[in-house]
């Protein structure tokens, strides 16, 4: 092995041995910080969605596809709707869930208080579809009796009709009760049913019921179907603005003329609707990195222009009934973190979650790191200094009386000199090695003088 490489190996080995305790302490502190902060998110997350073919169900699939790019598996959990999703969040069966505005009314228990929102994602209008025949009245003003189909414009006009308000788990029945109460309408005067979405739509198209209520985004397949079905009309809410003033979770919405189908002019006129906003609600123990990923995905999934909003209007921090998670608030206000724009997510997240702990660890280790250079110097010099004890022992034996055994000591000294010749130290410490060999030579010269004195004849 070349001498240069040999010296380098010695220096590196001694450096690692000297810094060993320091390195072990740093690794232990990092492992403790990693265990405590748990920076990497779990690989699976449970998302409470909604009924099959609903907007919640469709958005659940989109979130699953978006997070799959980061290696996160989203498991959609079908449900009846907002109320069902809240129940699953409260008892731990889901980590996140879509919740309609007006569904998450605060309770006194601590568990409800700890639920957080990722912001308002999209407008969810109240779609009150009815069969055109349900608004038929007799026109007695003309000479001939004829049937006139008048549009429904007020909830009191539902008196005596068969109205489906959805299952209890959807949150729509509770919402409609609030609207009936605001209009001072006794629900007993309306023939209410609580069929699921698909059976209810089938019943409406088959004439078994007169009207149904859906609270869903326009992406819902059922909404799209009913908007394009001849003989089915959507109720206009002329008092939409008044509803928003009376009920804090209600916002007015406008369905523009022709937005459904420009060629067919559907709808044929602007329709005023009442709407709630839907939020993605999470449990307090959901991993922060997951909340960040869902918030970033929501910007791409809900940030485009729609029937009821302009581009980049959602997600936002308005109309939120629950506290907004700080990860979501930061993403909505500032977009993705700067490091995620240049680094892979796992690395950016690790740095983002660990930087404070790393700062504390560095502050603790910096003073301790000062002992490494002296310890390194001591270990290098100890490769030389430990032979001085043997050299001193030889020198002391030379001074013993009676006359020492110079020949035996000479052999021991030669062995020591041979050993010193094999010592390898970094070039910066060779002066001390040469000092050792110089001292060995001094002792050798002394032995020669003793040999000369012993060989001199007496007298």
Secondary structure, DSSP 8 states (H G I E B T S, - for coil): --HHHHHHHHHHHHHHHHHHHHHHHHHHHHHHHHHHH--S--SEEEEE--STTSHHHHHHHHHHHHHHTTT-EEEEE--SSHHHHHHHHHTTS-SEEEEETTS----SSHHHHH-EEEEEEEEEEEEEEEEGGGGEEEE-SSSS-EEEE----SGGGGTTSEEE---GGGSHHHHHHHHHHHTT--GGGSEEE---HHHHHHHHHTTSSSEEEEE--TT-HHHHHHHTSTTEEE---TTHHHHHHHSTT-EEEEE-TTSSBTTTTBSSS-EEEEEEEEEEEE-TTS-HHHHHHHHHHHHHHH-S--SS--TT--SBSTT-SS-B-HHHHHHHHH-S-GGGGTS-HHHHHHHHHHHHHHHHHHHHHHHHTHHHHHHHHHHHHHHHHTTHHHHHHHHHHHT-SS---HHHHHHHHHHHHHHHHT----GGGHHHHHHHHHHHHHHHHHHHHHHHHHHS---
